[in-house]
Amino acid sequence: MHAPRYGVQVELALYRLKNWLTSSSPYLMLLGFVLLIGFWWLSVEVWKLPRFAGMPGPTVVVREWLSRNPEFGLSIYTPEYYLHILTSLQRVMIAFALATLIGVPLGLILGWSQAAREYIFPVLEMLRPIPALAWVPLAILMFKSSEGPVIFVTFLPAFFATALNSMLGVHSIDENYFRAASCLGAKRWQMFWHIVVPGSLPYIFTGLQISIGLAWFSLVAGEMISGEYGLGYVIYTSYTMVSYPTIVIGMITLGIVGYVSSAIIRIVGILLMRWRSRELGLDGL
Amino acid sequence: MSAVAKKIEQPRLRGAIRIEEAVKVYGDPKTGVVAVDRCSFECPPGEITMVVGPSGCGKTTLLNAIGGFHSLTSGAIYLDGELLCGPGKPQAAPGSDRIVVFQNGALFPWKTNLENVIFGPVMQGKLTAREARDKAYVLMSDAGLSGIVNEYPGQVSSGMRRRVEIVRALMNDPKVLLLDEPYRALDALTKSVMHESLLQTCYRNRVTVFFITHDLEESIFLGDQVVIMTSRPCRVKKRLKVDLPHPRDHTTRTTKRFRELMDETMETVHEEAEKAFALGDREG
């Protein structure tokens, strides 16, 4: 409808950046990291506290991570490093996509239809508390491939979180919206599409944020048991092979990749729910 | 020209509501809470009926029975002589001939104002999206809403939202508009602007209005008929024909007749309000 106003957008972005830089938040964020790494450095490398004796310190880890010839074989210059990241990423993406494609519709139907809820919800609630790790033996028996069990274990908790939040999303919708829609002559499936789906979006995206976190979480558990690549595999094998700095490299990498993936979901959510961000005065994010 | 002639020829019968001995008991029919007790009155077609009563007296229950969201325990409600709910049919089906504008507003926040307005006819397949948009532009500009067509409801003032919601209802050419204290949350100045705007709307689109309020002044200013209810259980205490001439505007409030009507009814309403206060009922 409107011509794109890039000038205004850029100006707005610069203004936001300036505001952000003059506020305390970037410096507090920096301080948080400095405190964490400082504590790590002091306890391991300077004070050499008893419990931290065998641990790799930050300088060792960073030197290894950025080294062209890493002592233990893994750094940002080795292709395997990226192979591990990509393998993990691929598994998480497949599991997350499956969890979303199955979990969101199932959750919406559970929230929307009383009958479906009565059939399925108790079963779901009983399966949900079983930790992903407990599924590993069955998963290995079920799937013949090496990828199958890992993806299944990654999928499961993500799926439960998505389905449950989507269901709660339907319940969160104000009854009056349904009444208004029925006054206006909407049929049942139209109500599903025009009221249930958009009305649940805020909860669905909360669910997806939790879901991607859980996916990473259980991926590592899965990779420690089965698989030949992946960050969880790196961490576990590095432990058995006494390459301690590599463990920490794997952990930090997991943290970064996990952070980025949930940030992407947050941004997609904001874009899909522009009505909401506008309401809250957050337009332009 | 021919359209106008046709309109005049048609008998003005659209949207006559008749409520007969309506009773609503929540819970057990014998021991439950009686919300509405043998309520009978009529809303003449094309007129504004104001239903006044203390908060929590059961007016909304009556509106919900007409709208099709609640059942009646006994009694009957007719629309243009046809049974909406009554013996053998405890609950009416919601329909686009009776559109409710809710107390807290029910515009869909995820749709723009325009998408909200065209929702009814498009869902029912009466109009294509394009035709509905054309109609919506006309109605929205009549209501002074041209500037906010593509905004989301959350971006505009609550007064604007109420107007959008009324336009959304009018898009369906309803027989009856059911308004449940729509201006409750508005400040006095906005309220008086909204009142005039509603009257203008009613002058343009002949529609029966069933308007619930606890504001006596509002009811006399807007109403052709004022029905004063008792505090719980809800019964008709007094019916009043408002003979103030149309068209009315804000100056009507300063006329002698307006004051007389206020004085005539103030005592009755105050009495009920005190009873409701003594009962200690929760708002709503």
Chai-1 contact restraints between the chains, C-beta under 6 A:
chainA,res_idxA,chainB,res_idxB,connection_type,confidence,min_distance_angstrom,max_distance_angstrom,comment,restraint_id
A,N176,B,F102,contact,1.0,0.0,6.0,A-B,restraint_1
A,N176,B,A106,contact,1.0,0.0,6.0,A-B,restraint_2
A,Y177,B,A106,contact,1.0,0.0,6.0,A-B,restraint_3
A,R179,B,F69,contact,1.0,0.0,6.0,A-B,restraint_4
A,A180,B,A106,contact,1.0,0.0,6.0,A-B,restraint_5
A,S182,B,P94,contact,1.0,0.0,6.0,A-B,restraint_6
A,C183,B,P94,contact,1.0,0.0,6.0,A-B,restraint_7
A,C183,B,I99,contact,1.0,0.0,6.0,A-B,restraint_8
A,C183,B,V100,contact,1.0,0.0,6.0,A-B,restraint_9
A,L184,B,F119,contact,1.0,0.0,6.0,A-B,restraint_10
A,L184,B,G120,contact,1.0,0.0,6.0,A-B,restraint_11
A,G185,B,S96,contact,1.0,0.0,6.0,A-B,restraint_12
A,G185,B,G120,contact,1.0,0.0,6.0,A-B,restraint_13
A,G185,B,M123,contact,1.0,0.0,6.0,A-B,restraint_14
A,G185,B,Q124,contact,1.0,0.0,6.0,A-B,restraint_15
A,A186,B,M123,contact,1.0,0.0,6.0,A-B,restraint_16
A,Q190,B,M123,contact,1.0,0.0,6.0,A-B,restraint_17
A,P198,B,W110,contact,1.0,0.0,6.0,A-B,restraint_18
A,W275,B,P109,contact,1.0,0.0,6.0,A-B,restraint_19
A,W275,B,W110,contact,1.0,0.0,6.0,A-B,restraint_20
A,W275,B,Y152,contact,1.0,0.0,6.0,A-B,restraint_21
A,R278,B,Y152,contact,1.0,0.0,6.0,A-B,restraint_22
A,R278,B,Q155,contact,1.0,0.0,6.0,A-B,restraint_23
A,E279,B,G154,contact,1.0,0.0,6.0,A-B,restraint_24
